[in-house]
């Protein structure tokens, strides 16, 4: 057998220490680009090859199926190379095709097949296929091993039916989607309906608890689970049945968890139970031939909206480890060598993240050259920003024959920011893809809105009519629509001709006729107004009269907020077309918009510029990255400006964006952006101000501006600020301090301005003067 020394010779010192760790707890702080997947894979291989661990006793948790597959593929290759050198005395690649297949088959049967590698959900589903028949909840509800797993659409329909039909509740007050989100959140916190009620005893909370309880009953009646149950039920089973927990505790002797900063409370409880066998007293824990090995980075925790809790990682040392300082501990190792980015990019990332207080101290260290300075560009508005970015990528491609479209990525805070970039990419025939989302004109709310506009221009467009007749829901169900559609088909006329015949509608639809006729009346009104109103005004009227905007506002979820932002961006697109083409008609805009959605036939599918939100960028890397929209209220997002903890997560998002870049990083921001047709003045993001200016190129006036502001405001450095203080800003006018954020070392002020709303201002770098009473 190959020796450990030979096997691990390609690892750096800290990776090797982590991989060679055998028994006991270990927290691996893995910085961006530090080779954490490599460390995890080598550790599994080392456990099997050097420590002779049974593959079936290894549980490795990843956060995506893609990551699980990548880990298995890497492990297969690693084991194949090691066994080939031992048995054949040559590399795996040198073997004949027959011997390669023979060896891979052997590895699969003896090793890979035995391993438990997958996501929390897939691994827990496997456990439940063995033992769910041993579980019943507090209401005696039970499930069999052949349970179904309902997808989100199934779940939404059940919750909606319970809320609106069984409980006969008002949809505006008890929105089914909001209730579904509340139930999912409860399960991720490990709360049963009864426990949820204890924490939400007010009237609305009590009703949600009752819906939650009925929802569980209906799942049991269908012998079905939702995705949240896949983790919650094993935890409940382990807590109630010691023999079942004991079996799985004995099965999994070595537990590995990737992306540990993204675990939620119920996932943490699962790992804790399997590791400790449910024993609370640490003195009763046995680490003989047993380990828990978690890998993560608090600086890359960006999924709080999914209930991720990075304090679980921060507390590992006190709950599992030795609790000693970073210098003395034997239960924590830091991987700080970065193999991805240049020294300049890493230095910018390090300086940015040092401003966060909730983190484990680490510094990314470059293994590559110094690299170019960060290119910073200040645009007048979002359209000039987009023009600059597209011009720059065309320039880069033309100057470097080895550079491909796929080497370039645009990163932004919210989906709606993609629209100006997409418009120019389409116009210039540059191939692109939206990663982790839809192209702007392919998103549901945009397709719905375009369908309304098309229907107003052409009422005989049955496809658009069918899309919007019950969107948002207005009581026109599928049965009603089918009756109307069947009549139009039998009479060989358009559906619109049927709808505008009041007698026909009342005869065919009975009780639903009121809703149908109300919809028809609304469309007719909008058609009349479209001949004498601006296209932007018509769009606003559609959104208001249809109830589309109000429906999204009532949902009060981040998804709904994102959709509202996308609709705002659609308004901006219509307005921009009208201004640039001097054409106020809807027909002109719709013709233009249709070009932006016909992107399905582009050649070379893999060679495309990538557009994505910062949340979607996690785990990816690109030679060239454009980080756009670095303004207060954009990044950091406006929702975070009054909450220091949310602001720290926004900084982590920016950190993730910066560390995606391998060779070149471009940062852009705009001085103004359109918000529902109105120009909103923007100021540069505080995150850009936290990056040392010697790392940033002077292609913009930002360095001069900052230097001037610091010089002019040195008088503010020693001022004590309080809520209620009044100030004068050199650009924004008079304002009032609403929050004092940070500590003595770094204070920011949340200031409410009369005309602009709330802004976050650094009193040390912006021209503000305190008004003395």
C-alpha positions in Angstrom: 0.0 0.0 0.0 1.2 3.5 -0.8 2.4 5.4 2.3 0.7 8.5 3.6 3.8 10.6 3.0 3.7 9.8 -0.7 0.0 10.1 -1.0 -0.3 13.6 0.6 2.9 15.1 -0.9 1.0 17.5 -3.2 -0.9 19.2 -0.3 0.3 22.3 1.5 1.2 22.1 5.2 -2.2 23.2 6.5 -4.2 21.1 4.0 -2.1 18.1 5.0 -2.7 18.7 8.7 -6.4 18.8 8.1 -6.4 15.7 5.9 -4.2 13.7 8.4 -6.5 14.5 11.3 -8.0 11.2 12.4 -10.2 11.2 15.5 -12.0 14.0 17.4 -13.5 17.3 16.3 -11.9 19.6 13.8 -13.1 22.9 12.3 -11.4 23.9 9.0 -11.7 27.6 8.2 -11.3 27.4 4.4 -10.9 30.8 2.7 -12.0 31.4 -0.8 -10.0 29.6 -3.3 -8.0 27.7 -0.7 -8.7 24.2 -2.0 -11.4 23.0 0.5 -12.9 20.5 -1.9 -9.4 19.1 -2.4 -8.9 18.8 1.4 -12.3 17.1 1.8 -11.6 14.6 -1.0 -8.1 13.8 0.2 -9.4 13.3 3.8 -11.9 10.7 2.7 -9.3 8.9 0.6 -6.8 9.1 3.5 -9.3 7.6 5.9 -9.8 4.7 3.6 -6.3 4.1 2.3 -4.1 5.0 5.4 -6.5 4.7 8.4 -8.3 1.6 7.0 -11.7 3.1 7.7 -14.7 1.2 6.3 -16.2 3.4 3.5 -19.7 2.7 4.8 -18.9 4.4 8.1 -18.1 7.8 6.3 -20.9 10.4 6.0 -20.0 13.4 3.9 -22.5 16.2 3.6 -22.4 18.6 0.7 -24.8 21.5 -0.1 -25.6 20.7 -3.7 -25.9 17.5 -5.7 -23.4 18.9 -8.1 -20.8 19.2 -5.3 -21.6 15.6 -4.2 -21.0 14.3 -7.7 -17.8 16.3 -8.1 -16.5 14.9 -4.8 -17.3 11.3 -5.9 -15.6 11.9 -9.3 -12.5 13.3 -7.6 -12.4 10.5 -5.1 -12.7 7.8 -7.9 -9.8 9.4 -9.8 -7.7 9.7 -6.6 -8.2 6.1 -5.6 -7.7 4.9 -9.2 -4.3 6.6 -9.3 -3.2 5.2 -5.9 -4.4 1.6 -6.6 -2.9 1.7 -10.2 0.5 2.8 -8.8 0.4 0.0 -6.2 -0.9 -2.9 -8.3 0.3 -2.0 -11.8 3.3 0.3 -10.9 2.1 2.8 -13.5 -0.3 5.7 -13.6 -4.0 5.1 -14.2 -3.9 7.0 -17.5 -1.2 4.6 -18.8 -3.4 1.5 -18.3 -5.3 -0.1 -21.1 -8.9 0.8 -21.5 -9.9 -2.7 -20.3 -7.8 -2.3 -17.1 -9.1 1.2 -16.5 -12.8 0.0 -16.6 -11.9 -3.0 -14.5 -10.3 -0.8 -11.8 -13.1 1.8 -11.8 -15.7 -1.0 -11.4 -13.7 -2.4 -8.5 -13.5 1.0 -6.8 -17.2 1.6 -7.2 -18.2 -1.8 -5.7 -15.7 -1.7 -2.8 -15.7 2.0 -2.0 -17.8 4.6 -3.8 -21.0 2.6 -3.5 -20.5 2.2 0.2 -19.9 5.8 1.0 -22.7 8.1 2.2 -22.0 11.3 0.2 -24.8 13.8 -0.7 -26.9 16.7 0.5 -28.7 16.8 3.8 -31.9 16.1 2.0 -30.7 13.1 -0.1 -28.9 11.5 2.9 -31.8 11.9 5.2 -34.2 10.5 2.6 -32.0 7.3 2.5 -32.2 7.1 6.3 -36.0 7.5 6.3 -36.4 4.7 3.7 -35.1 2.4 6.4 -36.7 3.8 9.6 -39.6 6.2 9.0 -42.1 3.4 9.9 -40.7 3.7 13.5 -41.7 7.3 13.8 -45.0 9.0 14.7 -45.5 12.6 15.7 -47.3 14.1 18.7 -50.7 13.7 16.9 -50.0 10.0 16.2 -49.5 10.7 12.5 -47.4 8.0 10.8 -45.7 7.4 7.4 -44.6 4.3 5.5 -41.3 3.6 3.9 -42.7 4.1 0.4 -43.5 7.7 1.1 -43.7 10.3 -1.6 -41.8 13.6 -1.6 -44.0 16.5 -2.7 -42.5 19.2 -4.7 -43.0 22.9 -4.0 -46.0 23.1 -6.4 -47.8 20.3 -4.7 -47.1 21.9 -1.3 -48.3 25.3 -2.4 -51.6 23.8 -3.6 -52.2 22.0 -0.4 -51.5 25.1 1.8 -53.7 27.2 -0.5 -56.6 24.8 -0.4 -56.4 24.6 3.4 -56.2 28.3 3.8 -58.8 29.5 1.4 -61.3 26.6 1.2 -61.1 24.6 4.4 -60.5 27.6 6.7 -62.3 30.1 4.4 -59.7 32.8 5.2 -59.3 36.1 3.4 -56.3 35.7 0.9 -55.2 39.3 1.5 -54.8 38.8 5.2 -53.6 35.1 5.1 -51.6 34.8 1.9 -51.0 31.1 1.2 -47.4 31.8 0.0 -46.6 33.7 3.2 -48.1 30.9 5.3 -46.1 28.3 3.4 -42.9 30.3 4.1 -43.8 30.5 7.8 -44.3 26.7 7.9 -41.0 26.1 6.1 -39.2 28.4 8.5 -40.8 26.7 11.5 -39.5 23.3 10.3 -36.0 24.7 9.6 -36.0 25.8 13.2 -37.2 22.4 14.4 -40.7 23.6 15.5 -43.8 21.4 15.4 -47.2 23.1 15.1 -47.6 23.0 18.9 -44.1 24.5 19.4 -44.8 27.2 16.7 -48.0 28.1 18.6 -46.1 28.6 21.9 -43.8 31.1 20.2 -46.5 32.8 18.1 -49.5 32.9 20.5 -51.1 36.0 18.9 -54.3 35.5 16.8 -52.6 35.3 13.4 -49.9 33.0 14.7 -52.5 30.8 16.2 -54.3 30.4 12.9 -51.0 29.7 11.0 -50.3 27.0 13.6 -53.7 25.5 12.9 -53.0 25.5 9.2 -49.6 24.0 9.8 -51.2 21.2 11.9 -53.8 20.5 9.2 -51.1 20.6 6.5 -49.2 17.8 8.4 -52.3 15.8 8.6 -52.9 15.9 4.9 -49.2 15.1 4.2 -49.6 12.0 6.4 -52.9 11.0 4.7 -51.0 11.1 1.4 -48.0 9.3 2.9 -46.0 12.2 1.7 -43.2 14.5 3.0 -42.1 17.9 1.9 -38.4 18.8 1.6 -38.2 20.3 5.1 -39.6 17.1 6.6 -36.7 15.1 5.2 -34.5 16.6 7.8 -37.0 17.4 10.6 -38.4 13.9 10.9 -35.0 12.1 11.3 -34.1 14.6 14.0 -37.5 13.9 15.8 -37.0 10.2 15.3 -33.5 10.3 16.8 -34.7 12.4 19.7 -37.5 10.0 20.6 -36.0 6.6 19.8 -32.6 6.0 21.3 -32.2 2.6 19.6 -32.6 4.1 16.2 -30.2 6.9 17.0 -27.7 4.4 18.4 -27.8 2.4 15.2 -27.0 5.4 13.0 -24.5 6.8 15.5 -22.7 3.5 15.3 -23.0 3.4 11.5 -21.4 6.9 10.9 -18.1 7.1 12.7 -16.6 9.8 10.5 -18.8 12.8 9.7 -17.7 15.5 7.2 -19.8 18.6 6.5 -19.0 21.1 3.7 -20.1 24.7 3.7 -20.7 24.5 7.4 -21.5 28.3 7.6 -24.6 27.6 5.6 -26.2 25.0 8.0 -29.5 25.9 9.7 -30.6 24.9 13.2 -32.3 21.6 12.3 -29.3 20.5 10.2 -27.0 21.3 13.1 -29.1 19.3 15.5 -28.9 16.3 13.1 -25.1 16.4 13.0 -24.9 16.9 16.8 -27.1 13.9 17.5 -25.2 11.6 15.1 -21.9 12.8 16.5 -22.7 12.6 20.3 -25.4 9.8 20.3 -27.7 12.4 22.0 -25.5 12.7 25.1 -25.5 16.2 26.5 -22.5 15.8 28.9 -19.3 16.2 27.0 -17.6 13.8 29.4 -19.7 11.0 28.0 -18.6 11.7 24.4 -16.2 9.1 23.0 -13.9 10.1 20.1 -12.3 6.6 19.8 -12.2 5.9 16.1 -14.7 8.7 15.5 -14.5 12.3 14.1 -16.6 15.3 13.1 -14.8 17.4 10.4 -16.5 20.6 9.3 -15.3 23.0 6.6 -16.5 26.5 6.1 -15.9 30.2 6.2 -18.0 32.7 8.1 -16.8 35.4 5.7 -18.8 33.7 2.9 -22.1 33.2 4.8 -24.7 34.9 2.5 -27.8 32.8 2.9 -29.6 34.0 6.0 -32.8 34.4 3.9 -32.7 30.6 3.6 -32.4 30.3 7.4 -28.6 29.6 7.3 -27.0 30.5 10.6 -23.3 31.2 10.5 -23.1 31.4 14.3 -23.2 27.6 14.3 -19.7 27.7 12.7 -18.6 30.5 15.1 -19.7 28.3 18.1 -18.0 25.1 16.9 -15.0 25.6 19.1 -17.1 26.1 22.3 -19.6 23.3 21.5 -17.3 20.6 20.0 -13.7 21.9 20.1 -11.2 22.7 22.8 -12.2 26.4 23.0 -8.5 27.5 23.0 -7.2 30.6 21.2 -6.4 30.4 17.5 -2.7 30.1 18.3 -3.1 27.2 20.8 -6.1 25.3 19.5 -5.7 21.7 18.2 -9.3 21.6 17.0 -9.2 24.4 14.3 -7.0 24.8 11.2 -7.1 27.7 8.8 -6.6 27.3 5.1 -5.5 30.8 4.0 -3.4 30.1 0.9 -5.4 31.2 -2.1 -4.8 29.5 -5.4 -7.3 31.6 -7.4 -6.7 35.3 -7.4 -3.9 37.8 -7.7 -2.4 39.5 -4.7 -4.1 42.8 -5.4 -7.6 41.2 -5.6 -7.0 39.4 -2.3 -5.6 42.4 -0.5 -8.8 44.3 -1.5 -11.0 41.4 -0.2 -9.0 41.2 3.1 -9.3 44.9 3.8 -13.0 44.9 3.1 -13.9 42.0 5.3 -11.8 43.2 8.2 -14.6 45.7 8.8 -16.9 42.9 9.9 -17.1 42.1 13.6 -18.7 38.6 13.5 -16.0 36.4 12.0 -13.0 34.2 12.7 -9.9 36.1 11.9 -8.0 35.0 8.8 -6.1 36.5 5.9 -6.2 35.3 2.3 -2.6 34.9 1.1 -1.7 35.0 -2.6 0.2 32.2 -4.3 0.1 34.0 -7.6 1.6 37.3 -8.8 0.7 40.8 -7.7 -1.6 41.4 -10.7 -3.2 44.5 -12.1 -4.9 47.2 -10.0 -8.7 47.0 -9.7 -10.3 49.1 -12.4 -13.0 51.4 -10.9 -15.4 53.3 -13.2 -17.9 55.9 -12.2 -20.9 56.2 -14.7 -23.5 58.9 -14.9 -26.3 56.3 -14.9 -27.0 52.6 -15.3 -27.1 52.8 -19.1 -23.7 54.4 -19.4 -22.5 51.8 -16.8 -23.7 49.0 -19.1 -22.2 50.6 -22.2 -18.9 50.9 -20.5 -18.9 47.2 -19.3 -19.9 45.9 -22.8 -17.3 48.1 -24.5 -14.7 46.9 -22.1 -15.3 43.2 -22.7 -15.3 43.7 -26.4 -12.0 45.4 -26.1 -10.6 42.7 -23.9 -11.7 40.0 -26.3 -10.2 41.8 -29.3 -6.8 42.3 -27.6 -6.5 38.8 -26.2 -7.1 36.0 -28.7 -6.9 33.4 -25.9 -9.8 35.0 -24.0 -13.3 33.6 -24.5 -16.8 34.9 -23.6 -17.0 32.2 -20.9 -14.0 33.8 -19.1 -16.1 36.9 -18.2 -18.8 37.4 -15.6 -21.0 40.3 -14.5 -22.0 40.2 -10.8 -24.8 42.3 -9.4 -26.9 42.4 -6.2 -30.4 41.9 -7.6 -31.8 40.3 -10.7 -33.3 43.5 -12.1 -29.9 45.0 -12.6 -29.3 42.6 -15.5 -31.7 44.3 -17.9 -29.5 47.2 -19.2 -26.7 44.8 -19.8 -28.9 42.2 -21.5 -30.3 44.9 -23.9 -26.8 45.8 -25.1 -25.6 42.2 -25.3 -28.5 41.3 -27.5 -28.1 44.3 -29.7 -24.4 43.5 -30.2 -25.0 39.8 -30.7 -22.8 38.8 -27.7 -23.7 35.3 -26.3 -24.6 35.3 -22.6 -26.3 33.2 -20.0 -28.1 34.0 -16.8 -26.6 31.7 -14.0 -29.0 30.6 -11.4 -31.9 32.5 -12.8 -33.9 33.5 -15.9 -33.1 36.0 -18.6 -34.8 39.2 -17.8 -37.6 38.8 -20.4 -38.1 35.1 -19.4 -39.0 35.8 -15.7 -42.6 35.1 -14.8 -43.5 38.6 -13.7 -42.0 40.1 -16.9 -43.7 37.6 -19.1 -47.0 38.4 -17.3 -46.5 42.1 -17.8 -45.6 41.8 -21.5 -48.7 39.6 -22.0 -50.9 42.3 -20.6 -49.3 44.9 -22.9 -49.7 42.6 -25.9 -53.3 41.9 -25.1 -54.1 45.6 -25.0 -52.4 46.1 -28.3 -53.9 42.9 -29.8 -57.0 41.5 -28.0 -57.0 38.5 -30.3 -53.7 37.3 -28.9 -55.2 34.2 -27.1 -51.9 33.1 -25.7 -51.4 36.3 -23.9 -55.1 36.4 -22.8 -54.8 32.9 -21.3 -51.7 33.9 -19.4 -53.2 36.9 -17.7 -56.9 36.2 -17.3 -56.3 34.9 -13.8 -52.9 36.5 -13.0 -53.0 37.6 -10.3 -55.7 35.3 -9.1 -59.2 36.9 -9.5 -61.5 33.9 -9.2 -61.4 32.7 -12.8 -60.5 29.1 -12.4 -59.4 26.5 -15.0 -62.9 25.0 -15.4 -64.3 28.4 -16.3 -61.5 29.1 -18.7 -61.9 25.7 -20.3 -65.6 26.3 -20.9 -65.0 29.6 -22.6 -62.1 28.3 -24.6 -64.2 25.3 -25.8 -67.0 27.6 -26.9 -64.6 29.7 -28.9 -63.1 26.6 -30.6 -66.5 25.2 -31.4 -67.7 28.5 -32.8 -64.4 29.0 -34.6 -63.9 32.5 -33.2 -61.4 34.1 -30.9 -61.6 33.8 -27.1 -61.8 37.6 -26.9 -65.0 37.6 -29.1 -66.6 35.2 -26.6 -65.5 37.3 -23.6 -67.0 40.6 -24.9 -70.4 39.0 -25.3 -71.9 39.5 -21.9 -74.8 37.1 -22.5 -72.5 34.4 -23.7 -70.2 34.8 -20.6 -73.1 34.7 -18.1 -74.6 31.6 -19.8 -71.4 29.7 -19.9 -69.7 30.6 -16.6 -72.6 31.2 -14.1 -71.2 32.4 -10.7 -67.8 33.1 -12.2 -69.2 35.5 -14.8 -68.8 38.5 -12.5 -65.0 38.0 -12.3 -64.8 37.4 -16.0 -66.8 40.5 -17.0 -64.8 42.6 -14.5 -61.6 41.5 -16.2 -63.0 42.3 -19.7 -64.1 45.7 -18.5 -60.6 46.5 -17.2 -58.9 45.5 -20.5 -61.4 47.6 -22.5 -60.7 50.6 -20.4 -56.9 50.1 -20.8 -57.3 49.7 -24.6 -59.2 53.0 -24.8 -56.5 54.8 -22.7 -53.7 53.3 -24.7 -54.6 55.5 -27.7 -54.1 58.7 -25.8 -51.6 57.9 -23.0 -47.8 57.2 -22.8 -46.7 53.6 -22.8 -45.2 54.1 -19.3 -48.6 55.4 -18.0 -50.4 52.4 -19.5 -47.9 50.0 -17.8 -48.5 51.7 -14.5 -52.3 51.5 -14.9 -52.0 47.8 -15.7 -50.0 47.0 -12.7 -52.4 48.9 -10.4 -55.8 48.0 -11.9 -54.9 44.3 -12.4 -53.8 44.1 -8.7 -50.5 42.7 -9.8 -48.4 45.1 -7.7 -50.6 44.9 -4.6 -50.5 41.1 -4.8 -46.7 41.0 -4.7 -46.6 43.6 -1.9 -48.9 41.5 0.3 -46.7 38.5 0.0 -43.9 40.2 2.0 -41.2 37.8 0.9 -37.8 38.4 -0.6 -38.9 36.6 -3.8 -41.8 39.1 -4.1 -39.5 42.0 -3.4 -37.2 40.8 -6.2 -40.2 40.6 -8.6 -41.2 44.1 -7.7 -37.7 45.3 -8.5 -37.9 43.5 -11.8 -41.2 45.3 -12.6 -39.6 48.6 -11.7 -36.8 47.8 -14.2 -39.3 46.9 -16.9 -40.9 50.3 -16.4 -37.4 51.8 -16.9 -36.9 49.8 -20.1 -40.2 51.1 -21.5 -39.3 54.6 -20.6 -35.9 54.3 -22.1 -37.2 53.0 -25.4 -39.7 55.9 -25.5 -37.0 58.5 -24.9 -34.4 57.0 -27.3 -36.8 56.3 -30.1 -39.3 59.2 -29.6 -42.0 56.6 -29.8 -44.7 56.6 -27.1 -46.6 53.6 -28.5 -46.8 50.2 -26.9 -46.5 48.5 -30.3 -43.1 50.0 -30.9 -41.8 48.9 -27.5 -43.2 45.4 -27.8 -41.5 44.9 -31.2 -38.2 46.0 -29.6 -38.8 43.7 -26.5 -39.4 40.7 -28.7 -35.8 40.9 -29.9 -34.6 40.6 -26.4 -36.3 37.3 -25.7 -35.4 35.5 -28.9 -32.0 34.1 -27.7 -32.6 30.3 -27.9 -30.7 29.6 -31.1 -27.3 31.1 -30.2 -24.5 28.8 -31.2 -21.7 27.6 -29.0 -23.8 27.1 -25.9 -20.8 26.9 -23.5 -19.0 30.0 -24.7 -21.1 32.7 -23.1 -20.7 35.7 -20.9 -22.1 34.8 -17.5 -24.6 37.2 -15.7 -25.6 36.4 -12.2 -26.5 37.7 -8.7 -23.8 37.6 -6.1 -25.8 34.9 -4.3 -25.6 32.7 -7.4 -21.8 33.4 -7.8 -20.9 31.4 -4.7 -18.5 28.6 -5.5 -17.6 29.9 -9.0 -14.6 31.7 -10.4 -13.7 33.6 -13.6 -10.6 35.2 -15.0 -12.4 38.5 -15.4 -15.2 39.8 -13.2 -17.3 43.0 -13.4 -18.8 43.8 -10.0 -21.4 46.4 -10.9 -23.7 48.7 -9.0 -21.5 49.5 -6.0 -23.7 52.3 -4.5 -25.4 52.8 -1.2 -28.9 51.2 -1.4 -27.8 48.9 -4.2 -24.8 47.1 -2.6 -25.3 47.3 0.3 -28.9 46.8 -0.4 -31.3 49.4 1.0 -33.0 46.9 3.3 -29.7 46.4 5.2 -28.8 50.1 5.8 -30.5 50.4 9.2 -29.4 46.9 10.5 -25.7 46.4 11.4 -26.0 42.6 11.2 -27.6 42.8 7.7 -25.0 45.3 6.7 -22.3 42.7 7.6 -24.0 40.1 5.4 -24.0 42.6 2.5 -20.3 43.1 3.1 -19.8 39.3 2.9 -21.7 39.4 -0.4 -19.3 42.0 -1.7 -16.4 39.9 -0.4 -17.7 36.8 -2.3 -18.0 38.9 -5.5 -14.4 40.2 -5.2 -13.0 36.7 -4.6 -14.6 35.3 -7.7 -12.1 37.2 -9.8 -8.9 35.4 -10.8 -7.0 37.9 -12.9 -8.9 41.2 -13.5 -11.5 42.9 -11.4 -13.6 45.8 -12.6 -15.9 47.7 -10.2 -18.5 50.1 -11.4 -21.1 52.4 -9.9 -23.6 55.0 -11.1 -24.3 58.5 -9.9 -28.0 58.1 -10.6 -30.4 55.4 -11.4 -34.0 55.3 -12.6 -36.6 54.1 -10.0 -40.1 53.9 -11.5 -39.2 56.6 -14.0 -37.7 59.0 -11.5 -34.0 59.7 -11.2 -32.5 58.7 -7.9 -29.2 60.3 -6.9 -26.7 57.6 -5.7 -23.5 57.8 -3.7 -20.6 55.4 -3.9 -20.9 52.3 -1.7 -19.2 52.4 1.6 -17.6 49.0 0.6 -15.6 50.7 -2.1 -14.4 53.2 0.4 -13.1 50.4 2.6 -10.7 49.2 -0.2 -7.3 50.9 0.0 -7.0 53.3 -2.8 -3.5 52.2 -3.8 -5.1 49.0 -5.0 -7.6 50.9 -7.3 -6.8 52.5 -10.7 -7.6 56.1 -11.2 -9.9 55.7 -14.2 -12.5 57.6 -12.2 -12.4 60.6 -9.9 -13.1 58.5 -6.9 -9.6 58.9 -5.4 -9.6 62.6 -5.8 -13.1 62.8 -4.3 -12.2 60.7 -1.3 -9.0 62.6 -0.6 -10.8 65.9 -0.8 -13.7 64.7 1.4 -11.3 63.4 4.0 -9.3 66.6 4.0 -12.5 68.8 4.2 -14.0 66.7 7.0 -11.2 66.0 9.4 -13.1 68.2 11.7 -15.8 65.5 12.0 -13.5 62.7 13.2 -13.8 63.7 16.9 -17.5 64.6 16.9 -19.8 62.5 19.1 -22.9 61.6 17.0 -26.3 60.9 18.4 -29.7 59.9 17.0 -31.6 63.1 16.3 -28.6 65.2 15.3 -29.3 67.5 12.3 -26.7 67.8 9.5 -26.1 69.5 6.2 -24.7 67.4 3.3 -22.9 69.0 0.5 -25.1 67.3 -2.1 -28.2 66.0 -0.4 -29.1 69.0 1.8 -30.4 68.9 5.3 -30.9 65.6 7.1 -31.5 64.0 10.5 -29.5 61.1 12.0 -31.7 58.1 12.6 -29.1 55.5 13.6 -25.4 55.6 14.7 -23.8 52.4 13.3 -20.6 50.7 14.3 -18.1 51.4 17.1 -15.6 54.1 18.0 -13.1 52.8 15.4 -15.6 52.9 12.5 -18.8 55.0 12.8 -21.4 55.3 10.1 -24.5 57.4 10.3 -27.9 56.5 8.9 -29.4 59.9 7.9 -32.9 60.6 6.6 -32.9 63.4 4.0 -36.1 65.2 3.1 -36.0 64.5 -0.6 -33.9 61.3 -0.9 -35.0 59.1 2.0 -32.4 57.4 4.2 -28.7 57.1 3.3 -25.7 55.6 5.1 -23.0 58.3 5.4 -19.4 58.0 6.7 -18.9 61.2 8.7 -15.1 61.0 8.2 -15.2 60.9 4.4 -18.3 62.8 3.3 -18.9 66.5 3.3 -21.4 66.9 6.2 -21.6 69.5 8.8 -23.4 69.1 12.1 -26.0 71.8 12.9 -25.5 73.0 16.4 -28.7 73.7 18.3 
